[in-house]
């Protein structure tokens, strides 16, 4: 499991012990990347590639981010419109023709992020603060029974049982964050997302650019030396 999930699992097990974390990368994808060589990425490329969940497509935050970015960036910006299979070497080759990839997550852990990271293309994701705000602004299309808006819980689904598996079904130690249980984002949503997602890979893996707004994102993507540094850091991490 990865760090964010391990943190939540520790809570559900009502255990003070740390849950081991491990990152497993696909051997087939790694073989494809290595067979293509280190020189496939073109630092002179200008087009950007965006990967985000369809859940975010009609949120005001995404619409504003997308419109400003398209008005500011001088090259084309393309969206992921179909499932990618990075075990297909041709799809890895196609991805590497972009200058960078902008990844917009809606959960603290996504297998797709690991696959994209392995390819070695420069990746930019929202900062923890930006990510937190985007998540809590995502509303469930069905709303509450009384007709009021309901935050889309996703990973923090309020329907999941609160039962803990430790002695007596509760923590065997004092929990300073017990008011931030990982359920129901209508209550203390931003605090919950920030607490439970602070260990997510997006914010800790080397070679991932975090941005707090469009201006910062554009500035980072315009600097080829930064993109190359982050790309090499990511490749070194995967190979370690």
N, C-alpha and C positions, 0 to 999 in steps of 0.2 A: 504494500500500500504506500501512498505518498503522504507527505507530512500533514496536509490539511485534513485528510481522511483519518489518519492515525490519531490526530487530536480529538476528533469527534468520536471515534471508536473508543478511545480511552474513557470518555465521559459515559458512553452507553454501558460500558463494562463496569463502571463505578470502580475503576482501578487507578491508583496513584502511579502505577508502573508505566513507563514509557512503552508505547507500541512501536516495534521496529519498523523502519521505513526502508523501502527499496525501490529503485527505479529500474525497470526492465525495458530495454529497447529492442525493437524487432531486428533480429539478425538478418532477415531478408532485405529490409530497407537499408540497413547499414551496408550490406554487400552492394546494393545498387548505387548508393552514394559513393562508395569507394571506387567502384568500377568506372564511374563517370569522371573521377579525378577532382582535384582541388581547384582547377582553373575554369570550371564550367560557369561559375557565377561571373557575370559581366558588370564591373563597377561603373561602366558608362551607361548602363540601362537606366531608363527613367520611369517606366510604368510600375505602378504599385498593384499589389494583390491584396484583397480584403477577405478575411474569413470571419463571419459572425453568424450567430444563430438566427433563424427566421423569426424567432420570438422577439428579437430586438428590432425587426425591420420597421415597425410603425411606432416606435417609441419616440417621443419628442427629442430626447437626448441624442439618439442615433441620427435622426433626420437632420438635426442641427449640425452635428459633427460631420456628417457626410457632405452636406451642402457647402459648409465652409471649407472643408478639405478640398473638394473639387474646384472651388473657386480660387483656391490658393496654390495648389500644386500644379505645375506647368505641364504635366504629362498625364496620360490616361490612367484611370483607376478602374480595375476590374474586380468583380465579385465572384466568389465561389458559388456556382450554380448547379453543381452536380457532385455526387460523392467522388472523392479521390481515392485511389488505391496506390499507395506509394510502394507496394511490392511490384508494381509495374514500372520498370526503369524509364519508359517513355514519359510517364507522368511526372516522375522526378525531374527529368530533363526539361519538361515544359515549365515546371515551377521555377526553375533556376534562371529563366529568362527575365524574371522581374527584378527590379532593384531591391525591393524589400517586401515583406509581408506584414500586414496589420491584422493582428488577431484580437477579436473582441469577445471575451468569454462571458457566459451568463451563469456559470457554475464554478466552484473552486477547483474542480479537477475535470479535465477532458482528455481522453486518449488521443484525440486528434492533435492536440497541442504537442504531445510527445512525438508523434509522427512528423509533424511539421518541423519541430526542433531538430530532429535527426538529419533532415535534408541539408542543413547548413545555410539556408537562406537567412539573411538578417530579419529578425522578428521584433516588432514593436507592439506592446500591449498597454492598456490603460494602467495608470498607477493604482495602488490600493484604494486611495480616496476616490478617484474617478470611477473605478470599477464598482465600489460600494454604492456610489450614488446612482449609477446606471441600473444596478440590480434592484434597488428598492423603488425605483420609478417604474419598473416593469409591472403592469397590472394584469390580473387574470381576466380573461375576456368574459367570464360568466359573472364576476362580481360577487358580492355578499347576498344572502337571501333577502335583505332589506333594500337591495338595489344600489347600495353604496359601493365604491370601488374597493377591490380586494387585491393586495399585493400578491404577485406571483411568487410562491414560496420556492418552487423548484427543489433544490437540494435541501431546503429547510422546511419540507412539507409538514404542515400542521397536523396532518392526519396520522403521522407516524406515532406509535406508542411512546409515551414518556418513560415507560418502565426501564429501570436500570438492572443490570444483571449481577451487581455486587451484593454484599451482605445486607439483607433487609430491603433490597431494592433501592438503596440510596448510597451516596458517597460515603466511603469509610474515612473521609477526611474533609476538612473544611474546604469548600469551593468558593473562592472569592468572586467567581463569575456565574454563580447559580442563577442570577437574574438575566443571563444571556444565553439561556438554553437554545439549542439550534433548531427552533421551530417557530413558525408564525411570524413572518416579517412585518405584519401590521403593528406589532408591538416591539418597540426598540429595534426596528429593522436595521438601521444603519450601524448601530453598535454591535448587533449580532453578526452581521456580515463582516464588518471590520475585524472583529475578534476571531471568528472561526476561519476566515479566509486569509488571515495575515501570514500563514505558513504556505500558501499556495505556490506552486512551482513558478507561476508567472512572475512573481515578485522576488524570487531567490535564485533561480538558475542563472549561471553566468551566461553572458552573451544575449540577454533579453533587454531591450530598451523599454523603459516605462515612461509614459508621458502623462502629463496632467492637463493637457489642452491641445488644441490644434496648432497653436503657434509653436509650442515646444516640439510637437511631433514633426512639423515641417522642417524646423531647424535641425533636428536630429537626422532626418532622412536625407537632407541635402549634403551632409558631411560624409563623404566617401570613406575617409580614414576611420571614422567612428563605426561605420557599418562593417568595415573589414576587421576591425578589432573585435567587435562583438561576434562576428561570424567565426573567427578563429577561436575565441573563448568557448563558444558553444561546441565546436568540433572537438576541442581538447577535452571538454567535459564528457562528451558522449564516448570518446575513445578510452577514457580513464578506466 
